[in-house]
């Protein structure tokens, strides 16, 4: 069992070196904001914590994504920001009004985030509490079974130090296997201005991979076994589009690669993009992704 903090832009740290002696054993950072750009103190916190020798065991993204497309955009931004800092766990923060009342669509949204975490060889979990979990996630407990849960519940409203005893487990939900518990939002720690969230971690897995190498990204979709061409819909086309994204052909309005453009539909534009890549690689530019094209692409990325 370890104790740690989660921090974001509103947590001003005046002395990172004071955190470890005060009892901080790990930290989880907010990675991106509502605009899918880095949290304004993300890099400051990363540098300060690394200098102080405090493991950054994960990052979180506060979700406003009420569609799969929005989820893909946010997840892609998270990966692009977190991976260069060797942050290897994505925690999906589900609590905002924007992600309430979505019915079974929330499962698809969660899976969209998870797909990007998986493709980047990141661990993935959900941060939530009873007010969100019971009405919006519990009905789909079977669908999300196996996804780690980081639970929020504050039994006490008074200020607490990180060295004080963790509240009794009677305050935790029965029958749920939790990876971590955020048990206070009023933590007082030397070196931090104001309050900070306090956490206890029960599972050791997130602590074992903090120094692993940043992996080469891999395609999360299953490789097709036959030709993929115009009119094809589903996994096979998504596999093709993932490579088009990696080759810089799937872009947003600003011309930047955008994985949210993966939609599983092989249309005229997809055929044009495939032909462009085939031409660049010296392949027959027929716009059909067959065995030779697939083998060549896999060697590239």
C-alpha positions in Angstrom: 0.0 0.0 0.0 1.4 3.4 -1.0 0.2 7.0 -0.4 0.3 9.7 -3.0 -1.2 12.7 -4.6 -2.9 13.7 -7.8 -2.3 17.2 -9.1 -3.2 19.7 -11.8 -2.9 23.3 -12.7 -4.6 24.5 -9.5 -1.9 22.8 -7.4 1.0 25.2 -7.0 4.0 23.3 -5.7 6.6 25.6 -4.1 9.1 22.9 -3.1 9.1 19.6 -4.9 12.0 18.4 -2.8 9.9 18.6 0.3 7.2 16.2 -0.9 9.0 12.9 -0.5 10.1 13.6 3.1 6.5 14.6 3.8 5.3 11.2 2.8 4.5 11.4 -0.9 5.3 8.1 -2.5 3.8 8.7 -6.0 1.9 11.3 -8.1 -0.7 11.1 -10.8 -0.9 14.2 -13.1 -3.7 15.8 -15.1 -2.4 15.6 -18.6 -4.8 17.6 -20.9 -7.5 20.2 -20.5 -10.9 20.7 -22.1 -9.2 22.0 -25.3 -7.1 18.8 -25.5 -3.9 20.7 -24.9 -1.5 20.1 -22.0 -2.6 21.2 -18.5 -1.0 24.5 -17.9 1.2 23.0 -15.1 1.8 19.6 -16.6 5.4 20.1 -17.7 6.2 22.0 -14.6 4.9 19.2 -12.4 6.7 16.5 -14.6 10.0 18.2 -14.3 9.7 19.0 -10.6 8.6 15.5 -9.6 11.3 13.8 -11.7 13.9 16.1 -10.1 12.6 15.2 -6.6 12.6 11.4 -7.4 8.9 10.9 -7.0 7.4 8.3 -9.4 4.7 9.6 -11.8 2.6 6.5 -11.9 -0.1 7.8 -14.3 -2.0 10.6 -15.8 -5.7 11.4 -15.9 -8.0 13.1 -18.4 -11.2 14.8 -17.1 -13.7 13.7 -19.8 -16.2 16.0 -21.5 -16.5 13.5 -24.4 -20.2 12.6 -25.0 -19.5 11.1 -28.4 -17.0 8.5 -29.6 -15.4 11.0 -31.9 -14.7 13.4 -29.0 -13.4 10.6 -27.0 -10.9 9.6 -29.8 -9.7 13.2 -30.1 -9.1 13.5 -26.3 -7.5 10.1 -26.1 -5.1 10.9 -29.0 -4.2 14.2 -27.3 -3.6 12.4 -24.0 -1.3 9.8 -25.6 0.6 12.4 -27.6 1.2 14.5 -24.4 1.9 11.7 -21.9 4.0 9.3 -23.8 7.0 11.6 -24.3 7.1 12.0 -20.5 7.1 8.2 -20.0 3.6 8.3 -18.4 2.2 4.8 -19.0 -1.2 4.8 -17.4 -4.3 6.6 -18.7 -7.0 7.3 -16.0 -10.4 8.3 -17.5 -12.1 10.7 -15.1 -15.8 10.3 -15.4 -17.9 12.7 -13.4 -18.8 15.7 -15.5 -22.4 16.5 -16.5 -21.4 16.1 -20.2 -20.9 12.4 -19.7 -24.1 11.7 -17.7 -27.2 10.1 -19.0 -25.6 8.6 -22.1 -27.0 5.2 -21.6 -25.0 2.3 -23.1 -23.1 4.8 -25.3 -20.8 5.4 -22.3 -19.4 1.9 -22.9 -18.4 2.8 -26.4 -16.9 6.1 -25.2 -14.9 4.2 -22.6 -13.7 1.7 -25.2 -12.7 4.5 -27.5 -10.3 5.9 -24.9 -9.1 2.4 -24.0 -8.4 1.7 -27.6 -5.9 4.5 -27.8 -4.3 3.5 -24.4 -4.0 0.0 -25.7 -2.5 1.1 -29.0 0.2 3.1 -27.1 0.9 0.1 -24.7 -0.5 2.1 -21.8 -2.5 0.8 -18.8 -6.0 2.1 -18.7 -8.5 2.6 -15.8 -11.5 4.6 -14.7 -11.6 7.3 -12.0 -15.0 7.8 -10.6 -17.2 7.8 -7.4 -20.6 6.6 -6.3 -22.5 9.6 -7.6 -21.5 8.8 -11.1 -20.8 5.1 -11.0 -24.2 4.0 -9.5 -26.5 5.6 -12.0 -24.3 5.7 -15.1 -21.8 2.8 -15.0 -23.2 0.2 -12.7 -25.9 -0.8 -15.2 -23.0 -1.8 -17.6 -20.8 -3.4 -15.0 -20.4 -6.5 -17.1 -19.3 -4.5 -20.1 -16.6 -2.7 -18.2 -15.6 -5.6 -16.0 -11.8 -6.0 -15.8 -11.1 -2.2 -16.2 -9.3 -1.0 -13.1 -11.2 1.5 -10.9 -9.7 4.4 -8.9 -12.4 5.4 -6.4 -13.2 8.8 -5.0 -14.9 9.0 -1.6 -14.2 11.5 1.1 -15.4 10.2 4.5 -14.0 13.3 6.4 -14.3 17.0 5.5 -11.5 18.1 7.8 -7.9 18.8 6.7 -5.6 15.8 6.7 -1.9 15.2 6.4 -0.7 12.4 4.2 0.9 10.6 7.2 -2.4 10.4 9.0 -4.2 7.0 9.0 -6.3 6.2 5.9 -10.0 6.1 6.6 -11.7 2.7 7.4 -12.5 0.6 4.4 -16.1 0.5 5.5 -16.5 3.7 3.4 -15.7 1.8 0.2 -18.3 0.0 -2.0 -18.7 -3.7 -1.2 -17.8 -6.2 -3.9 -15.7 -3.9 -6.0 -12.0 -4.5 -6.5 -10.3 -1.1 -6.4 -6.8 -0.2 -7.5 -6.8 3.1 -5.6 -8.8 5.3 -3.3 -8.8 9.1 -3.4 -9.9 9.6 0.2 -9.5 13.4 0.8 -9.5 16.6 -1.2 -8.2 18.6 1.8 -4.7 17.2 2.1 -2.1 19.4 3.7 1.5 18.7 2.6 4.7 20.8 3.1 5.8 22.3 -0.2 2.2 22.6 -1.7 0.2 25.8 -1.5 -3.4 25.0 -0.5 -5.2 21.7 -0.4 -4.2 18.6 -2.5 -6.0 15.3 -3.2 -4.7 12.4 -1.1 -4.7 8.8 -2.4 -3.9 5.3 -1.2 -2.9 2.7 -3.7 -3.7 -1.0 -3.2 -2.5 -2.5 -6.5 1.2 -2.7 -7.2 0.9 -3.0 -11.0 0.9 0.8 -11.8 4.1 1.1 -9.8 6.1 -1.5 -11.7 6.2 0.1 -15.1 7.2 3.7 -14.5 10.6 3.3 -16.1 9.8 1.2 -19.1 10.8 2.4 -22.6 8.3 4.3 -24.7 7.1 1.6 -27.0 6.5 1.8 -30.8 2.8 2.3 -31.4 1.0 -0.7 -32.7 -2.3 -1.1 -34.6 -5.1 -1.9 -32.2 -7.3 -3.2 -35.0 -7.1 -6.8 -36.3 -5.2 -7.2 -39.5 -7.5 -8.1 -42.5 -7.0 -11.4 -44.2 -8.2 -10.3 -47.6 -8.3 -7.3 -49.8 -9.7 -4.1 -48.4 -11.2 -1.7 -50.9 -13.9 0.9 -51.5 -17.2 0.0 -49.8 -15.6 -1.9 -47.0 -16.9 -1.0 -43.5 -15.7 -2.0 -40.1 -12.5 -3.4 -38.5 -10.7 -4.0 -41.8 -11.1 -0.4 -42.9 -10.2 0.9 -39.4 -6.9 -1.1 -39.7 -6.2 0.6 -43.0 -7.1 4.0 -41.6 -4.8 3.6 -38.6 -1.9 3.3 -41.0 -3.2 6.3 -43.0 -3.2 8.3 -39.8 0.4 7.1 -39.0 1.4 8.2 -42.6 -0.1 11.6 -42.0 -3.0 11.3 -44.4 -5.8 11.5 -41.8 -5.7 15.2 -40.7 -7.8 17.8 -39.0 -8.7 21.3 -40.3 -5.3 22.5 -39.2 -3.5 19.9 -41.2 -2.4 17.9 -38.2 -2.6 14.1 -38.0 -5.9 13.2 -36.3 -6.7 9.7 -35.2 -10.3 10.7 -34.6 -10.8 10.5 -38.3 -10.6 6.7 -38.1 -14.3 5.9 -38.8 -14.2 2.4 -40.4 -15.6 3.6 -43.7 -13.6 3.0 -46.9 -14.9 5.7 -49.2 -13.5 7.6 -52.2 -11.3 9.8 -50.0 -9.8 6.7 -48.3 -9.0 5.2 -51.7 -7.3 8.4 -52.8 -5.2 8.4 -49.6 -4.3 4.7 -50.0 -3.1 5.3 -53.6 -1.0 8.3 -52.4 0.8 6.1 -49.9 1.2 3.2 -52.3 2.8 5.6 -54.9 5.2 7.0 -52.3 6.3 3.4 -51.3 6.7 2.3 -54.9 3.7 -0.1 -54.8 1.0 -0.6 -57.4 -1.3 2.4 -56.8 -4.6 0.6 -57.2 -6.2 1.9 -54.0 -6.7 -1.7 -52.8 -5.0 -2.8 -49.6 -3.9 -6.4 -50.2 -1.3 -8.7 -48.9 1.7 -6.8 -50.4 0.5 -3.4 -49.3 -0.2 -4.7 -45.7 3.2 -6.3 -45.5 5.0 -3.1 -46.6 3.0 -0.9 -44.3 3.8 -3.1 -41.3 7.5 -2.7 -41.9 7.2 1.0 -41.9 5.4 1.5 -38.6 
